[in-house]
């Protein structure tokens, strides 16, 4: 029999969540660096450089890799001989309560505040719980006298791209994946991994897909030794064919879209072939530990020497833009795919702020004082709160497509000149951008701490009650972005993958 103190589990969960907020798994860093070294697309290589530099900065500064510090998912394997002890005596908390207390302490840690993103009453008031609880917890009771714990923090941008299909037994899993991945866009921040669950029932397939993403990247080792079963054959085939789509880092077109394919399967009904797919983004975050009654877990910090030494200087080929003086005539000159360095003042706003502004227009109300969007740029972001001497915490972009349905009204009613976010825009937003001669700029997802270094001043100007979704005014200096949709409606997220899919196909023919 093993006695595990509830305090040890709480402390271990809290420490693990802090750890994964600023340390990428080293297997992921090594895989991104290998992809970076091979990459031939300038845009994709630039994106991966920013991801790698951001990762090292976070490891040094112990600040979040991404402003979206995720919804916490925990997998527990509880040994049948484990007993729990409280303070003092028998534990008075349930295992779920212990986990959630660990989450609460991690996200409220004053030395490294993590963004609270969890909303209660999801179909109604959608009120922030303020401490990122509750976690999604999966428990299994197994033989033994230990507690095995896997902790992950999953951002909304990648989680929203999860897919489930109930295929016919005769259908091709590979064909379904290749048809589905392009529909996911770039909001999941590639390069990353695809977790695939096959079999069981619908909910089992999704759980298998999520659990598969907890495994380390090992596709290159598999390729060297060769596949030994059908699942391993599928991993290799899907990885090669997905990368041949040319989607590339951040969806800009390039050689590497996925770093690994993970698959778990389970027996299923003769009439069924459930298949689920969940992507893991460039902010891959998970940790594993075992409690045996001897005390809380200790996670060994990685060595900074394990990070690649990447330098990235776009200055000589970038256009510098003063946001305080930029005009519609200036924007007409910007080219699709061009790198800009932004300086000056911008406003922020994401889902909740956009919804509220549209509702105000519908009621005939004016926007709050301090929210004059005419001739200005709005940045889709929900930043992390600052600590110590920071102006603002990590402040990377959120997925722009969620704002597509608001774009026409906002451009029409306010005279907004441009928007900044991550990933592609849908056709409804592209049409509005073209109609109003506006522009959409893309910042790299997964480089939130790096982006925050460009922010010199920050203050909330409206909708304080929305928390991280309040409207801020940022003053930035040399914030790097890419022209993703120009005034003519040309989208690099359409042209880039098409170009690189053709180039990859040509390479395969030459071989």
ZAVO-216200 format. One record per residue (C-alpha): residue in three letters; y, z, x. Coordinates in steps of 0.1 Angstrom, whole numbers, plus 5000, padded with zeros to 4 digits. Example, Ala and Ser with C-alpha at 12.3 -4.5 7.8 and 13.67 -1.06 7.14 Angstrom:
2
ALA495550785123SER498950715137
This chain:
511
UNK500050005000UNK503549915012UNK506650105000UNK509849895000UNK513150064995UNK515349894969UNK518249934993UNK516449725019UNK515949434995UNK519649454983UNK520949465019UNK518549185030UNK519648955002UNK523349025008UNK522948955045UNK520948645039UNK523548495016UNK526348575041UNK524248415069UNK523548095051UNK527148055040UNK528147985076UNK524947885094UNK523247555087UNK519547545094UNK519247415129UNK516647155118UNK519347005095UNK521946995123UNK519546825146UNK518646565119UNK522346495111UNK523146455148UNK520246215153UNK521446015123UNK525046025137UNK523845895171UNK522045605154UNK524745515128UNK526445175131UNK528845215101UNK532145345113UNK532945515080UNK529545685078UNK529745785114UNK533145945109UNK531846135078UNK528946275098UNK531246365127UNK533346575103UNK530246745088UNK528946835123UNK532346955135UNK532847155103UNK529347315108UNK530147435143UNK533547575132UNK531847765104UNK529247915128UNK532048015152UNK534448155125UNK531748285101UNK533348115071UNK531647905044UNK530447555052UNK531547445018UNK534047574993UNK531247554967UNK529247854979UNK526747774952UNK524547914925UNK522048144941UNK518348064937UNK515648314949UNK511948264952UNK509948584955UNK506248634964UNK505549004956UNK502349144971UNK500149324946UNK500149634969UNK503849664971UNK505549964955UNK509250034952UNK511350334962UNK514850424951UNK517450664965UNK515750904964UNK512350864947UNK511150594924UNK513250284922UNK515450284890UNK516449914893UNK514349614883UNK513649354910UNK516049114893UNK518749384893UNK518149444930UNK518549074938UNK521749044917UNK523249354934UNK522549174967UNK524348864954UNK527249074942UNK527749244976UNK527448914995UNK530048734974UNK532549014974UNK532249085011UNK535949125022UNK535148985057UNK533848665043UNK534748625006UNK532548364989UNK533648174959UNK532448304925UNK531447994906UNK529048124879UNK530248114843UNK528748314814UNK528648164779UNK528147814793UNK528347634759UNK531347844748UNK534048034766UNK532647954801UNK534048284816UNK533648344853UNK531448644860UNK533648714891UNK530748804915UNK528548494913UNK525848674894UNK523348624879UNK521048454904UNK518248224892UNK515048414902UNK511448294904UNK508848564909UNK505148534917UNK502748824922UNK500248744950UNK497548934969UNK498949134999UNK501249415008UNK504449225017UNK507449074999UNK508248715009UNK511748605000UNK513448265001UNK517148264993UNK519247954987UNK522747864975UNK523047534958UNK526347354951UNK527147204917UNK527846854931UNK524246804942UNK522547014915UNK524246804888UNK522346494902UNK518946634894UNK516646394875UNK513546434854UNK511246164841UNK508046174821UNK506445864835UNK503345694822UNK500345754845UNK500345384855UNK504045384865UNK505145374901UNK506845684914UNK508445484942UNK509945234918UNK511445514897UNK512945684927UNK514545354940UNK515945284905UNK517245634901UNK518845714935UNK521645454931UNK522645604897UNK523245944914UNK526245814932UNK527646004962UNK528446334944UNK525446494961UNK527146444995UNK524546255015UNK523146255041UNK520746515028UNK517246555014UNK515446454983UNK513046714968UNK510446564945UNK508146744922UNK505046564908UNK502746684881UNK502346994860UNK504646994830UNK508346904828UNK509547244839UNK506947274866UNK507846944881UNK511547054884UNK510547384899UNK508347204925UNK511246974934UNK513547264940UNK510947464959UNK510247164982UNK513747174995UNK513147515011UNK510947355037UNK512247255071UNK512946885080UNK509846745097UNK509746375087UNK509846265123UNK506846475133UNK505046325103UNK505945975113UNK504646045148UNK501246175138UNK500745955107UNK500246045071UNK496946225062UNK497146215024UNK498946034995UNK501846274994UNK502646215030UNK502345845025UNK504845864997UNK507246075018UNK507445805045UNK507545515020UNK510345664999UNK512445765029UNK512345415044UNK513045245011UNK515845485001UNK517545445034UNK517245065030UNK519445085000UNK522345125024UNK524145395004UNK524945585036UNK526845905044UNK529146005016UNK528145684998UNK530345475021UNK527545245033UNK525345305063UNK521945335079UNK521145695068UNK521245825032UNK518346075034UNK517246285064UNK513846375048UNK511846345016UNK510046665004UNK507246644978UNK505246914961UNK502646834935UNK500547014909UNK497646904886UNK498846754854UNK497546634820UNK495646304819UNK498346154796UNK501246264818UNK503046194851UNK506046424852UNK508346354882UNK511546544891UNK513946474918UNK516646714932UNK518946624961UNK520046874987UNK523546805000UNK525246815034UNK525747195028UNK522047265030UNK521747645028UNK518547855027UNK516948145045UNK513448305045UNK512448655053UNK509648905048UNK509849275039UNK506949495050UNK508349845044UNK509849885079UNK513449825068UNK515849545059UNK515349195073UNK517049075104UNK518048715106UNK518648605142UNK521948415146UNK521548065162UNK523147995195UNK526347785194UNK524847585223UNK522447445197UNK525247255180UNK526046905193UNK529346865211UNK531146615188UNK534646495192UNK536446305165UNK539946155168UNK541045905142UNK544645925152UNK545045595170UNK543545395140UNK544845605111UNK547945555090UNK550145865088UNK551445935053UNK554346175043UNK553446285008UNK556946405002UNK558446065007UNK555645824999UNK556545554973UNK554445324950UNK555545034973UNK554045215003UNK550745264984UNK550544884978UNK549944835015UNK546945065018UNK543644895024UNK540144985011UNK538345185037UNK541545265057UNK541845615072UNK544945805063UNK546346135077UNK548246315050UNK551146555056UNK553346715030UNK552846874996UNK550146804971UNK548946974939UNK545347074931UNK543447064899UNK539847024888UNK537847034856UNK539347324838UNK542947244848UNK542546884838UNK541046984804UNK543947224798UNK546646964808UNK545146704784UNK545046964756UNK548747034762UNK549646664760UNK547746644727UNK549846934713UNK553046764725UNK553647044751UNK555147004786UNK553247094817UNK554047434832UNK557047464856UNK555947364891UNK553447104878UNK555546784881UNK553046514890UNK555346214890UNK554946024923UNK552646294936UNK548946344946UNK546446574931UNK543546714950UNK540346794932UNK539447124947UNK538547484939UNK539147674972UNK537647984986UNK540048284987UNK541548345022UNK540648635045UNK542448785074UNK545248545085UNK544048235067UNK546448035045UNK543547945023UNK539747955026UNK537447655029UNK538847385006UNK536747075005UNK536846824976UNK534846844944UNK533146544927UNK535846304914UNK533746144887UNK533946454865UNK537646384862UNK537146014853UNK537646074815UNK541046244821UNK542345974846UNK543945724822UNK545845994802UNK547046174833UNK548245854850UNK549945744818UNK551646074809UNK552646204843UNK553345914867UNK550746054891UNK550545834921UNK547145924936UNK544046144935UNK541946294962UNK538346394958UNK534746324969UNK532346054960UNK532945744939UNK534945684907UNK533345534876UNK534545214861UNK536745384835UNK538745554862UNK538845244884UNK540245044855UNK542945314850UNK543845324887UNK544144944888UNK546244944856UNK548745194868UNK548745074905UNK547645424916UNK545145504944UNK542045724949UNK541445884983UNK538246034995UNK537846345016UNK534446435031UNK532246665011UNK530546925034UNK533546965057UNK535447225037UNK536447465066UNK537647165087UNK539847045057UNK541247395053UNK542547385089UNK544947105078UNK546447325051UNK549647505064UNK550847665031UNK549247744998UNK550347904965UNK549147914929UNK551747744906UNK549947734872UNK546947854852UNK546348174872UNK543748274847UNK541447994858UNK540648164891UNK539447914917UNK540347634892UNK543947734890UNK546547474901UNK547747534937UNK550347364957UNK549147284993UNK551247185022UNK549146995046UNK549446845080UNK547246545092UNK544546595064UNK542046305069UNK541146095039UNK539845745033UNK541245495008UNK538345474984UNK539845284955UNK543045084962UNK545744964937UNK543744654930UNK540644854919UNK538544774950UNK536045054955UNK534545114989UNK531645304972UNK530644964957UNK531344734986UNK530144955014UNK526545005002UNK526244634992UNK527344535027UNK524944775044UNK521944705022UNK522344335033UNK522644435069UNK519544655068UNK517544385051UNK518544145078UNK517444385105UNK514044425088UNK513644045087UNK514544015124UNK511844265133
